[in-house]
Amino acid sequence: MTFKMTHITGGLFLALGIAAILLVYLPTVESFHSVWTRDTSPYAHGFLLTVISLYILAKEWWQKRGILTIRPRFTAHLLILCLSLMWLVADQVYVQVVTQIVLILLIITYIYGLFGYRNSGSLTFPVFLLLTVVPVWSVFSEPLQYPTAYLVKILLDITGYTSFIDGIDIHIPEGVFEVSSACSGLNTQIASIVLSLLFAYSLDLRNKGIVLLVILGSLLAFTSNVIRIYIIVLAGHYSDMQHSLIEDHIWLGWVIFSILFFAYIMVISRFVPASEKDATASNQNQYTEVGNSNKLQRSLVVLTLILLASVGPAYSYYLNLNKDTLDHVEVIVPERVGDWDQAGVFSGNWKPVWRNADVEQTLRYDSVHNLGIDLYFAHYYYQMQGKEIISSQNLVYDKAWSALSRQPTTLKIDDNEFQLNEYILADKNGTERIVWQWYVLDGAILNNALDVKIKGLIAKMNGNNDASTYMISTSDYATQNQARSELKKFAVKLFKEYEMLR
């Protein structure tokens, strides 16, 4: 069954449906605002891009309003339900970036559910644009750093300047330049992708053409960043590292990128014919006004899509409704562990950080016959976004330390084996420290972040949202094997005597 509609009714269904989804997913919408307003955020253009996307969506709908029809599309209904449940899982394990991606995909699926795949392509394009302002692109920062440093080194060699590279450090006789994450060119990469997509839209290109323009734009952004760093290195060379560009060079990258991208647009425009979209649109807009006889049926299609999209947030609200009444596991603060006695709060320079933990302590344990052990634990009575046991902002060590190695280690207790994380750290003075770290969640000992997320989701649905992390550490050892032996003895006593295996 197909329902033709007036242009006014169709526009209302589109606008009100998107507004309803945004309202239902308001926490995720607010998370976008938080990311876009963060200091030095590479996604600050999100507000402007949202306005542009809304304009393109309205323009595309207006051009297609005469050929759009609403009918039940069961594939879209199933897909929107699956996406809503995917959002639920991501929300309950506190993976914000996934909730943001899913929200954008939900809006795209809603448009597809209204008008069908054939007619919704150009309508969903502006929504796809918003994927460029989801904070997932930072994963490409490190892969950009190394080839950038390498190509700058090649440019220096070609032009006769002495240099060598060590990882991401470019060495010249006058000093060292680090191609840090801030210098990776990620910001111009994001800008080039957005501008290339908008440029492709203005040319009315399709799949292969869009991909080609995005690739060319990305290569152009990469080239502009290489040129920028090359100029900075030369400025340092000729000024004996005194030039202002050494410290203030962000603007230079945008100037170079703007010049190259403008030239890129001029060249491409000469080889690609002008868009015929506006000319063909008039032929598509011969529509016939119809009455309201099928308004109820059309409304049911829209309402069904919105209700299916609301399943995830509704169940999430139910799970979070009684968070203060969830069962709480008693937090253990041992006074004595085997031969070790608590000697107060550890006052050294090793300071792990678990953000917004309900309980957080670092304790010192001394023994006459054993090495001193430092114990850190953080406990959450309940978790929520920004207050979670697994987060990129939770740190086993701070900037005073660097990791020499990280690997799993096995702790055997009677017939049981447990996997813990072992870190070997070193501070700026060369002092070493070995740290064993693990998580306790719903009675399980875990060392893998993904396992913790999955276990936490199951535990929360069963009414338990507690989670803890424990670390034991020593820096008083003569050899690493001695330290491991002492940590093992302490861990076995801690697990057994304080019932961490419950």
C-alpha positions as CSV (number, residue, x, y, z in Angstrom):
1,M,0.0,0.0,0.0
2,T,1.4,3.4,-1.0
3,F,0.2,6.8,0.4
4,K,0.7,9.9,-1.8
5,M,0.8,13.1,0.3
6,T,0.7,16.8,0.0
7,H,4.0,18.6,0.3
8,I,3.0,20.1,3.6
9,T,2.1,16.8,5.2
10,G,5.3,15.1,3.9
11,G,7.4,17.9,5.3
12,L,5.7,17.7,8.7
13,F,6.2,13.9,8.9
14,L,9.9,14.3,8.0
15,A,10.5,17.2,10.4
16,L,8.5,16.0,13.4
17,G,9.9,12.5,13.1
18,I,13.5,13.7,13.2
19,A,12.6,16.1,16.1
20,A,11.0,13.2,18.0
21,I,14.1,11.0,17.6
22,L,16.4,13.8,18.7
23,L,14.2,14.3,21.8
24,V,14.1,10.7,22.7
25,Y,17.9,10.5,22.3
26,L,18.5,13.8,24.1
27,P,21.4,12.5,26.2
28,T,23.3,11.7,23.0
29,V,22.4,15.0,21.5
30,E,23.8,16.7,24.6
31,S,27.0,14.6,24.2
32,F,27.5,16.1,20.8
33,H,27.2,19.6,22.3
34,S,29.8,18.7,25.0
35,V,32.3,17.4,22.3
36,W,31.8,20.4,20.0
37,T,32.2,23.0,22.8
38,R,35.3,21.4,24.3
39,D,38.5,23.6,24.3
40,T,40.7,23.0,21.2
41,S,38.1,20.5,19.9
42,P,38.7,19.5,16.2
43,Y,35.0,19.2,15.9
44,A,33.9,22.7,16.8
45,H,32.6,23.2,13.3
46,G,29.8,20.7,14.2
47,F,27.3,23.5,14.8
48,L,27.9,25.1,11.5
49,L,27.8,21.7,9.7
50,T,24.5,21.0,11.4
51,V,23.0,24.2,10.0
52,I,24.4,23.3,6.5
53,S,23.0,19.8,6.7
54,L,19.5,21.1,7.7
55,Y,19.6,23.5,4.7
56,I,20.6,20.7,2.3
57,L,17.9,18.3,3.7
58,A,15.2,21.0,3.3
59,K,16.4,21.8,-0.2
60,E,16.5,18.2,-1.3
61,W,13.1,17.5,0.1
62,W,11.6,20.5,-1.6
63,Q,13.0,19.4,-4.9
64,K,11.7,15.8,-4.5
65,R,8.4,16.6,-2.7
66,G,6.3,15.7,-5.7
67,I,7.6,12.1,-6.1
68,L,7.9,11.1,-2.4
69,T,5.5,8.5,-1.1
70,I,5.1,6.9,2.3
71,R,4.5,3.1,2.6
72,P,5.4,0.4,5.2
73,R,8.9,-0.8,4.6
74,F,9.5,-3.7,6.9
75,T,13.3,-3.8,6.3
76,A,13.5,-0.2,7.6
77,H,11.4,-1.1,10.6
78,L,13.6,-4.1,11.5
79,L,16.8,-2.0,11.0
80,I,15.6,0.9,13.1
81,L,14.8,-1.6,15.9
82,C,18.2,-3.2,15.7
83,L,19.9,0.2,15.7
84,S,17.9,1.2,18.8
85,L,19.0,-2.0,20.6
86,M,22.6,-1.3,19.5
87,W,22.4,2.1,21.0
88,L,21.1,0.5,24.2
89,V,24.1,-1.7,24.5
90,A,26.5,1.1,23.7
91,D,24.8,3.3,26.3
92,Q,24.9,0.7,29.0
93,V,28.6,0.0,28.5
94,Y,29.2,3.8,28.2
95,V,30.7,3.9,24.7
96,Q,29.6,7.4,23.8
97,V,31.1,7.5,20.3
98,V,29.0,4.5,19.3
99,T,25.8,6.1,20.6
100,Q,26.5,9.1,18.5
101,I,27.1,7.1,15.4
102,V,24.0,5.1,16.0
103,L,21.9,8.2,16.4
104,I,22.9,9.5,13.0
105,L,22.2,6.1,11.5
106,L,18.8,6.1,13.1
107,I,17.8,9.4,11.5
108,I,19.1,8.0,8.1
109,T,17.0,4.9,8.6
110,Y,14.0,6.9,9.6
111,I,14.2,8.8,6.3
112,Y,14.6,5.5,4.4
113,G,11.6,4.1,6.3
114,L,9.5,7.0,5.1
115,F,10.4,7.4,1.5
116,G,12.3,4.2,0.5
117,Y,15.8,3.6,-0.7
118,R,15.4,4.9,-4.2
119,N,14.1,8.4,-3.2
120,S,16.0,8.9,0.1
121,G,19.6,8.9,-1.2
122,S,19.9,12.6,-1.6
123,L,17.9,13.2,1.5
124,T,20.2,11.2,3.7
125,F,23.4,12.7,2.3
126,P,23.3,15.7,4.6
127,V,22.8,13.5,7.6
128,F,25.7,11.3,6.6
129,L,27.8,14.5,6.7
130,L,27.4,14.6,10.5
131,L,29.5,11.5,10.8
132,T,32.5,13.8,10.2
133,V,31.8,15.5,13.5
134,V,31.6,12.3,15.6
135,P,34.8,12.2,17.7
136,V,36.1,9.0,16.2
137,W,38.6,10.5,13.8
138,S,41.4,10.9,16.4
139,V,42.3,7.3,15.9
140,F,44.0,8.4,12.6
141,S,46.2,10.9,14.4
142,E,49.1,8.5,15.0
143,P,49.0,6.9,11.6
144,L,49.4,10.4,10.1
145,Q,52.4,11.4,12.3
146,Y,54.9,8.9,11.0
147,P,54.5,9.3,7.2
148,T,54.4,13.1,7.8
149,A,57.8,13.0,9.5
150,Y,59.2,10.7,6.9
151,L,58.1,12.9,3.9
152,V,59.4,16.0,5.6
153,K,62.8,14.2,6.0
154,I,62.7,13.4,2.3
155,L,62.0,17.0,1.4
156,L,64.9,18.2,3.5
157,D,67.2,15.7,1.9
158,I,66.1,16.7,-1.6
159,T,66.7,20.4,-0.9
160,G,70.1,19.7,0.7
161,Y,69.5,20.1,4.4
162,T,71.0,17.8,7.0
163,S,68.5,15.8,9.0
164,F,67.5,12.4,10.4
165,I,64.3,11.1,11.9
166,D,63.8,9.0,15.0
167,G,60.2,7.9,15.1
168,I,58.2,11.1,14.9
169,D,61.2,13.3,15.8
170,I,62.9,15.3,13.1
171,H,66.5,16.1,14.0
172,I,68.5,19.0,12.5
173,P,71.8,20.5,13.8
174,E,69.9,23.3,15.5
175,G,67.3,21.3,17.3
176,V,64.6,18.6,17.3
177,F,61.0,18.9,15.9
178,E,58.4,16.5,17.1
179,V,55.4,15.7,14.8
180,S,53.0,15.5,17.8
181,S,49.4,14.5,17.6
182,A,48.5,18.2,17.4
183,C,50.8,18.5,14.3
184,S,49.5,15.4,12.6
185,G,47.2,17.4,10.3
186,L,44.0,15.7,11.6
187,N,42.1,19.0,11.7
188,T,42.8,19.7,8.0
189,Q,42.0,16.1,7.2
190,I,38.5,16.5,8.7
191,A,38.0,19.8,7.0
192,S,39.1,18.4,3.6
193,I,36.6,15.5,4.0
194,V,33.7,17.8,4.8
195,L,34.6,20.3,2.0
196,S,35.1,17.5,-0.5
197,L,31.7,16.0,0.3
198,L,30.0,19.4,0.0
199,F,31.9,20.0,-3.3
200,A,30.8,16.7,-4.6
201,Y,27.3,17.5,-3.7
202,S,27.5,20.8,-5.5
203,L,28.6,18.9,-8.6
204,D,25.9,16.3,-8.2
205,L,28.4,13.5,-8.3
206,R,27.5,9.9,-7.4
207,N,29.3,7.1,-5.6
208,K,32.7,6.8,-7.4
209,G,33.0,10.5,-8.0
210,I,32.4,11.3,-4.3
211,V,34.9,8.7,-3.2
212,L,37.5,10.1,-5.7
213,L,37.0,13.7,-4.5
214,V,37.3,12.7,-0.9
215,I,40.6,10.8,-1.5
216,L,42.0,13.6,-3.5
217,G,41.0,16.1,-0.8
218,S,42.6,13.9,1.9
219,L,45.9,13.7,-0.1
220,L,45.8,17.5,-0.5
221,A,45.4,18.0,3.2
222,F,48.2,15.6,3.9
223,T,50.4,17.5,1.5
224,S,49.6,20.9,3.0
225,N,50.6,19.6,6.4
226,V,53.9,18.2,5.1
227,I,54.7,21.6,3.5
228,R,53.8,23.4,6.8
229,I,56.2,21.3,8.9
230,Y,58.9,21.7,6.2
231,I,58.6,25.5,6.4
232,I,58.7,25.4,10.2
233,V,61.8,23.3,10.2
234,L,63.5,25.7,7.8
235,A,62.4,28.6,10.0
236,G,64.1,26.9,12.9
237,H,67.2,26.2,10.8
238,Y,67.7,29.7,9.7
239,S,66.8,31.4,13.0
240,D,68.7,29.0,15.3
241,M,65.3,27.9,16.7
242,Q,64.3,31.5,17.6
243,H,61.6,32.1,14.9
244,S,58.0,32.7,16.1
245,L,56.8,29.9,13.9
246,I,58.5,27.4,16.2
247,E,55.7,28.1,18.8
248,D,52.9,29.6,16.7
249,H,52.3,27.7,13.5
250,I,48.7,26.5,13.5
251,W,47.6,29.4,11.3
252,L,50.3,28.6,8.7
253,G,48.7,25.2,8.2
254,W,45.3,26.7,7.5
255,V,46.7,29.3,5.1
256,I,48.5,26.6,3.1
257,F,45.5,24.3,3.1
258,S,43.2,27.1,2.0
259,I,45.3,28.1,-0.9
260,L,45.8,24.5,-2.1
261,F,42.1,23.6,-1.7
262,F,41.0,26.7,-3.6
263,A,43.3,25.7,-6.4
264,Y,42.0,22.1,-6.2
265,I,38.4,23.3,-6.6
266,M,39.2,25.5,-9.5
267,V,41.0,22.7,-11.4
268,I,38.2,20.1,-10.7
269,S,35.5,22.5,-11.7
270,R,37.1,22.9,-15.1
271,F,36.8,19.1,-15.8
272,V,33.5,18.3,-14.2
273,P,30.3,19.6,-15.9
274,A,27.9,21.8,-13.9
275,S,25.2,20.1,-12.0
276,E,21.9,19.5,-13.7
277,K,20.2,18.8,-10.5
278,D,18.1,22.0,-10.4
279,A,17.1,21.5,-14.0
280,T,15.8,18.0,-13.6
281,A,14.2,18.7,-10.2
282,S,11.5,20.8,-11.9
283,N,10.4,17.7,-13.9
284,Q,10.2,15.7,-10.7
285,N,7.9,18.1,-8.9
286,Q,4.8,17.6,-10.9
287,Y,2.7,16.4,-8.0
288,T,-0.9,16.1,-7.3
289,E,-2.5,17.4,-4.2
290,V,-4.5,14.7,-2.4
291,G,-7.0,14.7,0.4
292,N,-6.6,13.4,4.0
293,S,-8.2,10.0,3.4
294,N,-5.0,8.2,4.2
295,K,-3.7,10.6,6.8
296,L,-4.3,8.0,9.6
297,Q,-2.4,5.3,7.7
298,R,0.5,7.6,7.0
299,S,0.6,8.6,10.6
300,L,0.7,5.0,11.7
301,V,3.8,4.4,9.6
302,V,5.5,7.4,11.1
303,L,4.4,6.5,14.6
304,T,5.6,2.9,14.3
305,L,9.1,4.0,13.2
306,I,9.4,6.4,16.1
307,L,8.2,3.9,18.6
308,L,10.7,1.3,17.4
309,A,13.4,3.9,17.6
310,S,12.4,4.6,21.2
311,V,12.8,1.0,22.4
312,G,16.5,1.4,23.4
313,P,16.1,4.7,25.3
314,A,13.0,3.5,27.1
315,Y,14.7,0.4,28.4
316,S,17.8,2.4,29.3
317,Y,15.6,4.8,31.3
318,Y,14.2,1.8,33.1
319,L,17.6,0.4,34.0
320,N,18.8,3.7,35.2
321,L,15.6,4.6,37.1
322,N,16.6,2.8,40.3
323,K,20.4,3.1,40.2
324,D,20.5,4.3,43.8
325,T,18.8,1.2,45.0
326,L,21.1,-1.3,43.2
327,D,22.8,-3.8,45.4
328,H,26.2,-2.5,46.6
329,V,29.1,-4.8,47.3
330,E,31.0,-3.9,50.5
331,V,34.3,-2.2,49.7
332,I,37.3,-4.0,51.3
333,V,40.0,-1.8,53.0
334,P,42.3,-4.4,54.4
335,E,44.3,-3.5,57.6
336,R,46.5,-6.5,57.2
337,V,47.4,-8.8,54.2
338,G,49.4,-11.8,55.2
339,D,52.7,-10.6,56.7
340,W,52.0,-7.0,55.5
341,D,50.5,-4.3,57.8
342,Q,48.9,-1.2,56.5
343,A,51.3,1.7,57.1
344,G,49.0,4.6,56.0
345,V,48.5,6.4,52.7
346,F,51.2,5.9,50.1
347,S,52.8,9.3,49.5
348,G,55.1,8.6,46.5
349,N,54.9,10.0,43.0
350,W,52.9,7.0,41.5
351,K,49.4,8.3,41.3
352,P,46.8,6.3,39.3
353,V,43.6,8.1,38.4
354,W,40.1,6.6,38.1
355,R,37.8,9.4,37.3
356,N,34.8,10.1,39.6
357,A,35.2,6.9,41.6
358,D,33.0,6.7,44.6
359,V,35.9,5.3,46.7
360,E,39.6,5.8,45.8
361,Q,42.6,5.1,48.0
362,T,46.3,4.4,47.6
363,L,47.7,2.5,50.7
364,R,51.1,1.5,51.8
365,Y,51.8,-2.0,53.2
366,D,55.1,-2.8,55.0
367,S,56.5,-6.1,56.2
368,V,59.6,-7.0,58.2
369,H,60.4,-9.9,55.9
370,N,59.1,-8.7,52.5
371,L,59.2,-5.8,50.1
372,G,56.9,-2.8,50.7
373,I,53.7,-3.0,48.6
374,D,51.6,-0.1,47.4
375,L,47.9,-0.9,46.9
376,Y,45.5,1.3,44.9
377,F,41.8,0.7,44.5
378,A,38.9,2.6,43.0
379,H,35.3,1.5,43.5
380,Y,32.1,2.6,41.8
381,Y,28.7,1.9,43.5
382,Y,27.1,2.6,40.2
383,Q,28.3,3.7,36.8
384,M,27.1,6.2,34.2
385,Q,28.6,8.2,31.3
386,G,31.7,10.0,32.6
387,K,31.7,7.8,35.7
388,E,32.8,4.4,34.6
389,I,35.3,1.7,35.4
390,I,36.5,1.6,31.7
391,S,37.4,4.9,30.3
392,S,40.2,6.4,28.2
393,Q,40.6,9.0,31.0
394,N,41.3,6.4,33.7
395,L,45.1,6.1,34.1
396,V,47.3,3.4,35.6
397,Y,50.1,6.0,35.7
398,D,50.3,9.8,35.2
399,K,52.8,12.0,33.2
400,A,55.5,11.4,35.8
401,W,55.9,7.9,34.5
402,S,56.2,6.1,31.1
403,A,55.5,2.5,30.3
404,L,58.4,0.3,29.4
405,S,56.1,-2.7,28.8
406,R,52.6,-4.0,29.3
407,Q,51.6,-7.6,29.2
408,P,49.2,-10.1,30.8
409,T,50.5,-12.2,33.7
410,T,48.9,-15.3,35.2
411,L,48.2,-15.6,38.9
412,K,47.7,-19.2,40.1
413,I,45.7,-19.7,43.3
414,D,45.1,-23.4,44.2
415,D,43.4,-24.8,41.1
416,N,42.4,-21.4,39.7
417,E,44.2,-19.2,37.2
418,F,43.6,-15.5,36.8
419,Q,44.8,-13.1,34.2
420,L,46.1,-9.8,35.5
421,N,47.8,-6.8,33.7
422,E,51.5,-6.2,34.4
423,Y,53.0,-2.8,33.7
424,I,56.7,-2.0,34.0
425,L,57.0,1.8,34.5
426,A,59.9,4.2,34.8
427,D,60.0,7.8,36.0
428,K,62.2,10.6,34.7
429,N,64.9,9.6,37.2
430,G,65.1,6.1,35.9
431,T,63.3,4.5,38.9
432,E,61.4,1.4,37.9
433,R,58.1,0.2,39.3
434,I,56.1,-3.0,38.5
435,V,52.3,-2.7,38.7
436,W,49.8,-5.6,38.6
437,Q,46.3,-4.4,37.8
438,W,42.9,-6.1,37.6
439,Y,39.1,-5.5,37.8
440,V,36.6,-7.0,40.1
441,L,33.0,-7.1,38.7
442,D,30.1,-9.1,39.9
443,G,32.5,-11.6,41.6
444,A,34.7,-12.1,38.6
445,I,38.4,-11.2,38.3
446,L,39.0,-9.7,34.8
447,N,41.9,-7.9,33.0
448,N,40.4,-7.2,29.6
449,A,38.4,-4.0,29.0
450,L,36.0,-5.7,26.5
451,D,35.3,-8.5,29.0
452,V,34.6,-5.9,31.7
453,K,32.2,-4.1,29.4
454,I,30.3,-7.3,28.5
455,K,30.2,-8.5,32.1
456,G,29.1,-5.1,33.3
457,L,26.2,-5.0,30.9
458,I,25.0,-8.5,32.1
459,A,25.5,-7.5,35.7
460,K,23.6,-4.3,35.3
461,M,20.6,-6.0,33.8
462,N,20.7,-8.3,36.9
463,G,20.6,-5.4,39.3
464,N,24.3,-5.0,40.1
465,N,26.3,-2.0,38.8
466,D,29.3,-2.2,41.2
467,A,32.8,-2.3,39.8
468,S,36.3,-2.0,41.2
469,T,39.9,-1.9,40.0
470,Y,42.8,-3.0,42.1
471,M,46.5,-2.4,41.6
472,I,49.5,-3.6,43.6
473,S,52.9,-2.3,43.0
474,T,56.5,-2.1,44.3
475,S,59.6,-0.2,43.4
476,D,61.9,-1.5,46.1
477,Y,63.2,-4.5,44.2
478,A,66.7,-5.5,43.1
479,T,65.4,-7.6,40.2
480,Q,62.1,-7.8,38.3
481,N,61.7,-11.4,39.3
482,Q,62.1,-10.6,42.9
483,A,59.3,-7.9,42.5
484,R,57.0,-10.4,40.8
485,S,57.6,-13.0,43.5
486,E,56.6,-10.4,46.2
487,L,53.6,-9.2,44.3
488,K,52.4,-12.8,43.8
489,K,52.6,-13.5,47.5
490,F,50.7,-10.4,48.4
491,A,48.1,-11.0,45.7
492,V,47.4,-14.6,46.8
493,K,46.9,-13.4,50.4
494,L,44.7,-10.5,49.3
495,F,42.5,-12.8,47.2
496,K,42.1,-15.5,49.8
497,E,41.9,-13.6,53.0
498,Y,39.6,-10.9,51.8
499,E,37.4,-13.1,49.7
500,M,37.9,-11.3,46.4
501,L,36.8,-14.5,44.8
502,R,33.2,-14.3,46.0
